[in-house]
Amino acid sequence: MHLYRLDATAEIAAQALGADAGRDPWAGGYVTPGRPAPVVVGDGSAQSRPWLRPKLWGVPPPPRGDQPVTTVRNLSSPFWIGTLRHPELRCLIPATRFALWSGAAGARQQLWAAPANQPVFAFAGIHRQGEDWPSFAILTVEPNRLLSHHSAQAMPVILRPGDYARWLTADWRDAAGLVRPFPGQEMTLAEDPMV
């Protein structure tokens, strides 16, 4: 996954995710790797209110890598496990739709997926400090049946609103239970990202 939309202001996104918008200037639009987007972070405690902060999509690569990493798939990798074990390094990434490509080579079509009846939802993510800017990556899993049918190789981890606080504060053994495909029967697909 290398493209998603957040067609909501920072204030609306923060409200949907139970966070403080602060002074984030986000006005809505596309998000691509290497560009800033709003991310909800916390301090790992259940007593504090999470807040919205702009971060770049793509965390610094492993020692032998040369490109920022946009998605996290191997959760048992030593490169990720240290971050995942610290709730203050987990984040929520607000979105309104994410893109996938469907069809055979030469006839591929871009589709936009989202949970039904959730105008703004959250991906599970992690965040780290880059050389210049703080950055984030989105957790991914095997695709659900709906997205697999449309040739998706993976899908982002989509959290339910009732699980936002758990992702930001729970012990990793508990939070890891949230890393699963979102049910396809509870999603919509459209050719137009604004539908």
Helices and strands as residue ranges (DSSP letters): E 4-6, H 10-16, E 29-31, E 36-41, E 51-57, E 71-72, H 78-84, G 87-89, E 90-95, E 97-102, E 109-115, E 121-129, E 134-141, H 145-149, E 155-156, E 158-159, G 161-163, H 164-169, H 172-175, G 176-178, G 184-186, E 187-190
